[in-house]
Amino acid sequence: MKKVAIMGAMPEEINGILALLENKKETKRAMRTFYTGTVNGYEVTVCFSRWGKTAASVTAGALIGHFGAEEVIFTGVAGALSPDLNIGDIVVAKRLVHHDLDARPLMPRHEIPLLDKTFLEVPAQQFERAQKAVNAVLGDNLRDIFTPVELRRFNIKKPKLVSGDVASGDKFFASDEQKRELLAALPGSLCVEMEGAAVAQVCYEYGVPFTVIRTISDAANNKAEMDFVGFINTITGKYSREIIKNLLK
């Protein structure tokens, strides 16, 4: 039975996933609660990652080192950098980068020390599976997942899948100036968040395949906090549950 780990960036995101677990058990470790069970023949461990790159690295390390995860799936929200992204769109990461990593002049900006890598690529098989799972959720069944009131509240009409670069760093983006600065340094970035590249690096160093899926919750500007709070309480958990159901078919 393949062991799959699922990390959620918010507690609200893992609640729906926990409902999928059969024979659920709890384990306390490293100041976290890990939930284990089965989903469609997979042995699954689910955990709230906590916020930021260090916390997410601790969680990923425990999932691999203690629980024996053979694959890690990260689901969470992100702020849009690309003007083509709207609230409710879903980004499947193709590459991840630490936007706040800068060891110049010892090495180029954003390069990971000792790995000689700037971008961490999601393995092709996981990337393709994630795209199929997201497309299934964003298809004709969207209104079976959300009520019309929920969709109207966030002006979600035809949410789309976008794939590409995701930037991670220990900073909550809440201004257009921050966005401009990041895009000047990493112009291909679609969205910004606080954990993905750290999880990708842990998985890369352990040789464990990984997937990072981000739902756009805000525009990463001065309205981010207002949009963010409402979004995670209304939309994000349902998205995560349905995506995981399709990934673990």
N, C-alpha and C positions, 0 to 999 in steps of 0.2 A: 504494500500500500504506500503510495507516494506521499511524502510529508511536505505540506505546503504551509507557509506562514503568511499571514495577512496582517499588515500594519495599517492602522487608521490614524490620520493626523488630528482627528477630533474625537472625543468620546461618543458624540452623537452619531458618528459614522460607523463605529463598530457595533452599535446596538442592533442595527438591522441585520448585520452579518452574523451576530451571535445567535439570532433566531433561527439561522439555517443549520446550526450545529446539532447533531444528534449525539447522545451520550456525553453531554458537556461536563467538563471538570475544570476546576480552578486551581492554579498554582501561583503562589506568591514568591516572587524572586526579583532582586534588584529594585525594590520599591515599586514594582509593577505587578499587575494581575494578568496572568496569561490564561487564556481559555482554550482548552483542547477538546476536540470531538471529531466527528466524521461528517463529510458532505459528499454524497455521490461517489463513495469509494475512495475518497482522499482523506488522509489523516491531517486535520487542519488545526493550526494554532493561531489564535487571534489576540492582538494586543494593541492598546492605545500607545502610540509611540512616544508621547509627550512632545513638546514643542522644541524646535531648534535642532541643529545638526548633531551636537554632542549627545543629547537625549536620544535622538533617533538612532545614532550609532550604537549606543548601549543596548537599545531594544533589539536591533538587528543582530548584534553579536550574540545576545542571549538566545534568540530564536534559532540561530545556526549552531552555536556552540553547545547549548544545553538541550534544546528541543530537537535538534537534528534536522532542521528545515533543509529540504533539497531544492526549494524554490521560494522566493519571497515576492509578494505582491504588495505594493504600497498604493493606497487610495487616499486622496485628500483634496483639499481645495487650494486654489491659487489665484493670484491677482493677474489680470491680463496686462501684457505689455504690447502685444500686437493690436493695432486698431481694428483688425478684422475679427477679433474675438468679442463675444457678448456673454453676459451672464447666462449660465446654463449650458454653454458649450463645454465640450470635454476634450482635453489634450492628452494624447498618449505620447509619452516621452520617447523620442528616438535617441537623443543624447542628453546627458545632464552635465552641468558645469557648476563649480563653486564660484559664484560671482564676487564673493568677498575674499577670495584667496589671492594674496599678492606677496610673493617672496622675492621681488626684484631688489637688487640687481643679481641675485644669485641664480635666478631662473626667470623665464618669461611670466608675465602676469597670468594668473589663473591656472598655471601648470601645477599639478600635484607633486610635491616633493617625493623623489625616489621612484615614482611610477612612470615618469616621462610622458604623462598624459594630461591633457587639458579637458577633453570630453570623455565621458564614460558612456559607452554605447550599450543600449538594451539589446540582448541577444535576439537574433532575427526571429526565432520561433516564438518567443514570448511577445515580441512586438506585433507579430501578425495575429496571434491569438487575441491579444488585447484589442486590436482594431476590430476584429470580428465581434467580440463581446460587446464593445461599445456601440457598434452599428446596430446590433440587435436591440439594444436598449433604446436607441434614438429612432427606431423605426416607427411603424404604425401603432405600436402598443404604448406610446408615451402617455396617452391620456388614460390608460389603465393604471399607470403608476402614480400620476399626480392628478389632483382635482383641478378643474378650470380656475378656481379661485387662487390656488397655489401658483399656477402658471401665469395668470394675469398679474399677480403681485410683483413678480420679478420680470415681467414682460418677456417671458420665455415663449417663443412662437415656433421656430424651427431650429432647435439646437443642433449643432453640427460637431462632427469629429474633426480635429486638426492634429497633425503629428509633426514633431520637430524638437527643437532644443528647449529645455527647461532649465532655468537658472535658480540656484539655491543659495541661501545665505542667512545669517542670523540677524535679520532686520525685517521688520514689518514695513512694507511700502505704503505710504499714505500721502504721496504728493507726485505731481507731474514732473517736478524737477528730479526726483529720485529715479523715475522711469527713464527720463532723457539721459541721465548719467549712465545708467546701466546699459541702455541700448547703444550708447556711443562706444562702450567698451565691448559689448557682445551683441552686435546688431541682429543676429539671427534668433534671439531668444523670444519665445512666444509668451511665456508667463514666468512669474517669480513666486517662489515659495521658500520654506525654511528647512526642509528635511531631505528631499529626494536625492541630491548628489551625495550626501553622506551615506545614505542607505545603499546607493549604487556602488560607492567605493568599498564599503564593507563587503558587499556581495562579490564584487570583482576580486578582492584580495582573498576571499575564501573559495573562489571558483564556483559560486552558486548563481544560477540564472535569476534574473529579477525583472520586475515590471513596475513602472510608475505611471499612474493614471491620475490626472488632476482635473477637477471640475472648476470652471471659472466662476468664482463667487463675487468678484468685484473688479473694478477697473484700476486697482492699485493706486488710487489718488486720494484726494481729501474726502471722498465719500466712502472710502473703503470700509471703515469701521461700521458705519451705519448699515451698509449692504451686507457685510460679512456676518454680523450677528443674526440678522433675520434669515439669511440664506442657510446657514448651518442648521438652524432649528426647523427649517421647512423642507429643504430640497436635498441636501447632501447625503443624508443617511439612506434615503430611498434609492438614489443613484448608485451608491456603493453596493447596497444589497443586490440590486438587479444586475449590476456588472459582474459581481462575484458569482452569482447564480449561473450566468452565461459562461464565465471562465471555467467553472468547475463542473460543466455538464459531463 
